[in-house]
């Protein structure tokens, strides 16, 4: 795509590094990790950490790369997810943990919980919001944090926790005032070894299997006062801030996946001959590729627009939802288009497009389903 927004030389170099890493380290192992179903690709994680890809988004004073802007995050995410969306999203997952800590944490909390993420062998981290009965309705969560001497006792259950069980640190959201909705939502920092914290077995998933998802259980789990992020009731604000940023990041992840499908389908269509000519010369196939290309570029531009707004300090809730909605549905459309273009081979696990189609479905669900994104957009229009 001809760049409407010019990249700086530094951003071009980051793009090149991520593109090379995706081609060299991610794409070759993606099918193996998918087939393994519930295996963390630690070798790829450590290789990414060695060149700063797991901590580029952290501030320099905490040992990170200092590339804290959303726009650079979009560039990185698209390129990594061009290799594999599951592995790409895994590599940058510590950024999701860091967001509420940076937004709500004290200097001491940031030093204690974020500095280790910039080490040579960084731990994985996780964000625990979703519950079995409350996904998009975060304000309705039932996990409780009861005030006791010196801290809080947490009880409840979380579901679909990415990196659950393998992550060392967790930001867990609970209510300090049951029945008060968003006003009681408070964030807490937990360690995997905390008494009363446990995990279910990894869930068997349709796609993006490089990221393990589990249930998280809290049974009389004591959390000291210095583990609370912000004031009581400030957690919802931190969560919404995280959502705006993460939806833009995931829009770029979906764009990278969609671009991979487009490129693969285009290359195949140029070589596959039917009725005496490459199928790319048949109008039905050519028009499908044209529609895919149109959607990929539009998705990238929507993500970049929202990222630029966030970097200017502007509210971008509606624009982030637009980017996430369009890009996630583009990923589904383009991976469908790739499978359709390859025909029978597209349905075979010998080719990557069937995996990409399974991976793409998650993009329409995580961080707010497509229905929720439309709700956010419509509210923004009517506000």
MIVOTI-425185 format. One record per residue (C-alpha): x, z, y. Coordinates in steps of 0.25 Angstrom, whole numbers, padded with zeros to 4 digits, always signed. Example, Ala and Ser with C-alpha at 12.3 -4.5 7.8 and 13.67 -1.06 7.14 Angstrom:
+0049+0031-0018/+0055+0029-0004/
% end
This chain:
+0000+0000+0000/+0005-0003+0014/+0007+0010+0020/-0003+0013+0031/+0004+0027+0033/+0019+0025+0034/+0027+0034+0025/+0039+0040+0031/+0053+0037+0024/+0052+0051+0018/+0038+0049+0013/+0042+0035+0007/+0054+0042+0000/+0044+0053-0006/+0035+0042-0010/+0046+0035-0017/+0051+0048-0024/+0037+0051-0029/+0035+0037-0034/+0048+0036-0041/+0045+0050-0048/+0031+0046-0052/+0037+0033-0059/+0049+0040-0065/+0044+0054-0069/+0029+0054-0069/+0023+0041-0074/+0032+0040-0087/+0027+0054-0092/+0012+0053-0087/+0006+0048-0100/+0014+0058-0108/+0009+0070-0100/-0005+0064-0100/-0005+0063-0115/+0001+0078-0116/-0012+0082-0109/-0007+0096-0105/+0007+0096-0103/+0014+0099-0089/+0025+0088-0086/+0035+0098-0082/+0047+0088-0082/+0040+0079-0072/+0036+0092-0064/+0050+0096-0064/+0055+0082-0060/+0046+0082-0049/+0050+0096-0044/+0065+0092-0044/+0062+0081-0033/+0052+0090-0025/+0039+0083-0029/+0033+0096-0033/+0036+0103-0020/+0037+0093-0009/+0024+0098-0003/+0030+0112-0001/+0036+0116+0013/+0051+0116+0014/+0052+0130+0017/+0046+0133+0003/+0056+0124-0003/+0047+0112-0004/+0049+0098+0001/+0042+0100+0014/+0033+0088+0012/+0020+0096+0015/+0012+0085+0021/+0000+0079+0014/+0004+0065+0016/+0017+0066+0008/+0010+0073-0003/+0001+0061-0004/+0013+0052-0005/+0019+0061-0016/+0006+0062-0024/+0002+0047-0024/+0016+0044-0030/+0016+0055-0040/+0002+0052-0045/+0006+0037-0046/+0014+0042-0058/+0003+0051-0064/-0007+0059-0056/-0007+0071-0065/+0008+0073-0064/+0008+0069-0050/-0002+0079-0046/+0006+0089-0055/+0019+0087-0047/+0013+0091-0034/+0003+0101-0039/+0011+0113-0033/+0007+0107-0019/-0008+0111-0022/-0003+0125-0025/+0005+0126-0012/-0006+0121-0003/-0014+0134-0003/-0001+0143-0003/+0004+0135+0010/-0010+0136+0016/-0013+0151+0014/+0000+0157+0009/+0009+0167+0016/+0024+0163+0018/+0027+0173+0007/+0017+0166-0003/+0022+0152+0001/+0036+0157-0002/+0033+0164-0015/+0023+0153-0021/+0028+0140-0016/+0043+0141-0015/+0044+0140-0031/+0037+0127-0030/+0049+0121-0024/+0059+0125-0034/+0066+0116-0044/+0056+0120-0056/+0044+0123-0048/+0032+0130-0055/+0018+0123-0055/+0007+0129-0047/-0008+0128-0047/-0021+0130-0038/-0033+0137-0045/-0046+0134-0038/-0056+0127-0048/-0064+0136-0056/-0073+0132-0069/-0086+0132-0060/-0080+0129-0046/-0071+0117-0044/-0074+0110-0031/-0082+0122-0026/-0070+0130-0023/-0077+0140-0015/-0086+0144-0027/-0074+0149-0035/-0077+0162-0043/-0062+0167-0046/-0062+0180-0039/-0050+0188-0032/-0054+0203-0031/-0047+0211-0021/-0039+0223-0027/-0028+0232-0023/-0016+0223-0020/-0022+0209-0023/-0033+0203-0030/-0038+0201-0044/-0042+0187-0048/-0053+0183-0058/-0058+0170-0062/-0056+0156-0068/-0050+0143-0063/-0051+0129-0069/-0043+0116-0069/-0031+0123-0063/-0020+0112-0062/-0007+0118-0068/-0014+0129-0073/-0005+0138-0082/+0007+0130-0079/+0008+0133-0065/+0015+0146-0060/+0007+0148-0047/-0007+0147-0044/-0016+0147-0031/-0029+0153-0036/-0042+0153-0028/-0052+0165-0030/-0063+0171-0021/-0061+0185-0015/-0076+0185-0012/-0085+0180-0023/-0097+0172-0018/-0091+0170-0004/-0087+0155-0007/-0075+0150+0000/-0073+0162+0009/-0068+0170-0003/-0058+0160-0009/-0044+0165-0009/-0031+0160-0015/-0021+0167-0023/-0008+0165-0029/-0006+0167-0044/+0006+0166-0054/+0004+0161-0068/+0009+0174-0073/-0001+0183-0066/-0009+0192-0075/-0023+0188-0076/-0020+0173-0074/-0022+0164-0086/-0025+0149-0089/-0032+0141-0099/-0027+0130-0107/-0024+0116-0100/-0037+0108-0099/-0037+0094-0106/-0039+0084-0095/-0043+0070-0094/-0031+0066-0085/-0019+0072-0076/-0015+0080-0088/-0001+0083-0082/-0008+0094-0074/-0013+0105-0083/-0026+0111-0079/-0031+0125-0084/-0041+0136-0081/-0035+0148-0074/-0040+0162-0077/-0039+0174-0068/-0043+0188-0075/-0040+0200-0066/-0028+0193-0060/-0022+0201-0050/-0016+0194-0037/-0008+0202-0027/-0011+0201-0012/+0001+0192-0010/-0005+0182-0019/-0017+0179-0010/-0016+0166-0002/-0021+0168+0012/-0033+0177+0015/-0045+0180+0007/-0054+0168+0008/-0043+0159+0013/-0042+0152+0000/-0053+0142+0002/-0046+0137+0015/-0033+0135+0007/-0040+0128-0004/-0047+0118+0005/-0034+0115+0012/-0028+0113-0002/-0039+0103-0005/-0038+0094+0007/-0023+0093+0004/-0024+0092-0011/-0035+0081-0010/-0026+0072-0002/-0015+0074-0012/-0024+0071-0024/-0029+0059-0016/-0015+0054-0016/-0013+0057-0031/-0025+0049-0034/-0020+0038-0026/-0007+0038-0034/-0015+0037-0047/-0024+0026-0042/-0012+0018-0037/-0005+0019-0051/-0018+0014-0057/-0018+0002-0047/-0004-0002-0049/-0005-0001-0064/-0018-0009-0065/-0012-0020-0055/+0001-0022-0063/-0007-0023-0076/-0017-0033-0070/-0006-0042-0066/+0000-0042-0080/-0013-0042-0089/-0018-0056-0092/-0032-0059-0095/-0039-0073-0095/-0026-0080-0091/-0022-0072-0079/-0018-0057-0075/-0030-0049-0074/-0026-0045-0060/-0030-0060-0056/-0044-0057-0061/-0053-0053-0049/-0060-0041-0056/-0046-0034-0059/-0040-0038-0046/-0052-0033-0038/-0051-0020-0046/-0036-0018-0042/-0039-0021-0028/-0050-0010-0027/-0040-0001-0034/-0029-0004-0023/-0039-0002-0012/-0043+0012-0017/-0028+0016-0019/-0024+0013-0005/-0037+0019+0001/-0034+0032-0007/-0020+0033-0002/-0024+0031+0013/-0035+0041+0012/-0025+0051+0006/-0015+0048+0017/-0025+0050+0028/-0029+0064+0023/-0015+0068+0021/-0011+0064+0035/-0023+0072+0041/-0019+0084+0033/-0004+0082+0038/-0009+0082+0052/-0017+0095+0050/-0030+0089+0050/-0042+0092+0041/-0043+0082+0030/-0054+0087+0021/-0062+0075+0021/-0051+0065+0021/-0044+0072+0009/-0057+0072+0001/-0058+0057+0005/-0044+0054+0000/-0046+0062-0013/-0059+0056-0016/-0055+0041-0014/-0042+0043-0021/-0047+0050-0033/-0058+0040-0035/-0048+0029-0033/-0039+0034-0044/-0051+0034-0053/-0054+0020-0049/-0040+0015-0050/-0037+0021-0063/-0051+0015-0068/-0046+0002-0063/-0033+0002-0069/-0039+0006-0083/-0049-0006-0081/-0038-0015-0077/-0030-0012-0090/-0043-0013-0098/-0041-0008-0112/-0026-0004-0109/-0031+0004-0098/-0039+0013-0108/-0026+0015-0116/-0017+0026-0114/-0005+0016-0115/-0008+0013-0101/-0008+0024-0090/-0021+0020-0083/-0030+0027-0092/-0022+0040-0089/-0023+0037-0074/-0038+0036-0075/-0039+0049-0082/-0030+0055-0072/-0038+0049-0060/-0051+0056-0064/-0045+0070-0060/-0043+0065-0046/-0058+0064-0044/-0060+0078-0048/-0048+0087-0044/-0048+0094-0030/-0063+0091-0028/-0070+0080-0036/-0074+0067-0029/-0088+0073-0027/-0082+0084-0019/-0073+0075-0011/-0086+0067-0007/-0092+0081-0003/-0080+0084+0006/-0080+0070+0012/-0095+0071+0015/-0094+0085+0021/-0083+0080+0030/-0091+0068+0035/-0103+0077+0038/-0095+0089+0044/
% end
